[in-house]
Each structure stands twice: as structure tokens, then as C-alpha cells.
């Protein structure tokens, strides 16, 4: 079981990407249809999400990740499970600020209550965004307060659950008329898939290296 200090050590080498649109390539994406590859290579809109890690040393799980169930009437990713975040705005100094601002707006966690410890590389989404995940530690006493215009509810997933390879479900997903293997996580009735699942896989990869 990882501690908060060990998490800090694992992410100590990571830095905020200088270019928030310089996205990584998804594993196996070279075999995707050309139309989908072009979509992921198109001009992408910078966005940031926070991977909020709650430090609960007195619980049986220790560390856990906070996720949200997005409101059903949103324009993008409606009803999906995701990390709090959104598109970069002109007043944001960088995409890291975007992630923190959006987190405060969506789940009521003040910027000064998040200890940023690391970053993942930007990831493309099929909805046209380049999303930079920011990793932040949050003390156990902090209570999320979802803004129901954007978030139906928030929930936590133990880090120990996400670290177990047996909890990664390989499923087939239809994209642009073809079927592709994708990893999902299913926890306590919640389906975590798509870009959010990919972010978790990248997060786990850093912890295990």
C-alpha cells in the first residue's frame, strides 16, 4: 500500500508540460482507422483535470482517487465518470491552473487545499481536447461539495483497487465502424472507461516504475 510520501517520490520527476497540446499516442492507435487518427491529430483544445488523491492514513485503503459522475445534460461527456476538470480559459496562467480552478468549481475543493505533486502527459480525446492530468494530494478532512449543474455526484475509488491488474477489464469498443480492445474499471457499480481509464493506467504506470 502506497503512502502519500511515496506518491510524492514517484511523481517528483514529472513537470507541467510546456505544450498542453503535445499529446501522447494511445497504445495501439496506429492500427485505428485513419479517420479516427486524423481526429486525434487535429487541432486540439487544451484542458486540464485534477487527479485528486485523498490521504486517509486511518482507513483500510489509505489513499483513494476522487472521481465524478458528470451531469446528464452536459454538452460533452454527459453522464460519464471523469476526473474534475475542463477546458483552459484565457485567464488561466497554465493548464495546471485550469485543473485546480475547474476542481474548485465542480466539487468545491479550494485551490489552497490541493498539494500538487505531479503531472501526466497531455492525452487526446475524440471530442477534440488535449487533457493534461494534474496529480494533487488532499487531506482526509476535506469534503467535496459537487456543483450539480455539472456533477451529479462524486465518489472515491481505493488506489489499492486500481493497482490490481485483475481489476482491469479488457472490453471491445466500437469506434468508426471497427472494434477495438479498451481497458475499463468497474467499481461499486461505477464504470470507468475511455480517456479517464487511460489516465488511470498512465498514473498506475508511474507508480509501478
ABEGO torsion letter per residue (X at the ends): XBBAAAAAAAAAABBBBABAABBBBBBGAAABBAAAAAAAABBBBBBBBBBBBBBBAABAAGBBBBBBBBBAABABGBGBBBBBEEBBBAABABAAAAAAAAAAAAAGBBAAABBBAEBBBBBBBAAGBBBBBBBBBBBAABBBBBBAAABABBBBBBAAAAABAAABBBBBBBBGGBBBBBBBBBBGGBBBBEAAAAAAAAAAAAAAX
